[in-house]
């Protein structure tokens, strides 16, 4: 699990840097027109980098499904914020933003359920040992 979390941490840090670079270039080439969603696009991957840095020694293999669901949620939310930010800069709206919101809510529910199931499973396994 340690290797899995380390790769994830490095991925989140890389994603935060790339999102920050994207935001800077988008603002430069967008002639000063920007969206706060694009400007703050790096925050969620950076927060996940910090979160996984804190829990790296506390997580084990029982939480692998929950970690995977959480990663999918972060990817979905980052893509949703980028899409909504770009659409708002152009002054339009799109029904696809609501579809992305529903997908994010489903992934959030999956992450919560899997975390609870994994915690219960861990508690049961620790009682047997």
Secondary structure, 3 states (H helix, E strand, C coil): CHHHHHHHHHHHHHHHHHHHHHHHHHHHHCCCCCCHHHHCCHHHHHHHHHHHHHHCCCCCHHHHHHHHHHHHHHHHHHHHHHHHHHHHHCCCCCCHHHHHHHHHHHHHHHHHHHHHHHHHHHHHHHHHC
